[in-house]
Amino acid sequence: MRQKKIPLRMCTGCGQMKPKRELVRVVKSPEGEVSLDTGGRKPGRGAYVCPDAACLKAARKARRFERAFQGPIPAEVWERLEQELPAVAPSSGTPSAAPPRADSHANPRDKEAAPDDA
């Protein structure tokens, strides 16, 4: 039986590709209002960010939401996003709360070939 394909999205803050469910969608509605989309169903242009304040800060510094939404974002909206983001962060039991593993794509044979320091 074939496994179901997991949709991936790129975080606008850190640039990592992650499963869509691990990220938080920020949406610009057709009326121009920018808000968090916790359900992933609001109409409008969407951009994704990790549920981490550091990623939101990096996205703000690099003006990535402005590029994604093709327009400026007021400071009040940034403040509101910074306040709302911790409330939508998943609980510590989810995989997104775990720190990323550096060796997730490493070849297991590389570890065997490395000389021991002992």
N, C-alpha and C positions, 0 to 999 in steps of 0.2 A: 504494500500500500504506500502511495506517495505521501510524503509529508507536505503539509500546507505551507505555502510560501509566506514568510513573515515580512511585512512591508517595513522597509528601512527609511529613515529620514536623517538628514544632517542637522546637527545642533548648530545654530547660528553663532553660539558663543565659542565653543571649543573646536568645532569643525569635525567631530567624530560622527560616524554613521552608527546609529543605534536603532533598535526596534521602535516603531512608531508609538507603542504603548508606554515606553519608558520616558518619552519626552512630553513636554507641555506645549500646546499649540497657542501661539499668539496670533490673533486674527484682526484684520482691518476690514470692518464691515463696509457694505456699499455706501453707507452714509458717511464713512470716514472715521468712525470711532474705533480705536485700538483697545483690545481687551484680551484677557486670558480666556481660552476656550477649553474648559475642563472636559467636556464631553466629546470634542472633536467634530461637532456637527454644525457649528454656526456658519452661516453663509459669509463669503468674503475671501480675501487673499490671506493665506496662512503662512506662518514661519514657525519653526520649532526650536525649542531651547531646552536644555537639561533642567531638571527641577533643582537647580543649584544657583545660589546668589552670585557665585564667581563667574559662571557662564553668562548670566544676564549682564553682569558688569562688563565682561569682555565684549559682548555683543553691542553694548551701548558705546563703549570706547571706540570700537571699530566702525560704528554707525551702520551695522549690518541690517537692522530692522528698517532704517531709512531707505537702504538700497532695495530690500525685499518689497517694501510697501510703496516705493517710488515717491517718497515725500517725507517732509520733516515730521518728527514726533515731538509734541510738546513735553516740557519738563514735568508737568503734572501727571502725564500718562506714565512716564518712567517711574515716578514716585509710587504711583498706584500699583504698577507691575511689581515693584520691589516689595511692597507690602503684601500683595496677594500671592506671590510665588511660594513663600514658605507654607502657606495654608494648603496648597495643592500638592506639595511634595509628598511622594509616596512614603508609606511607613517603612521602618528599617528592615522588614522582612522581605522586601522585594529585591530582585537582582539589581535594579538601578541604584540602590542605596550602597551597594558594595563598591569598593574602589576598583577601577579597571585593572585587569591583570596585564602586565607587560608581556608575559610569555604566552598569551592566548593563541598566537599564530606561529609560535616558534616550532621549529622542527625538533622532535624528541631526540633524534640522533645527535643533535648539536650538544646536548647536555652530556651524552656519553663520550663524545670526542674531547670535551674540555678536560685539561689535566687537573688532577687533584692537588690542592695546596697542602694537604696534610702529609 
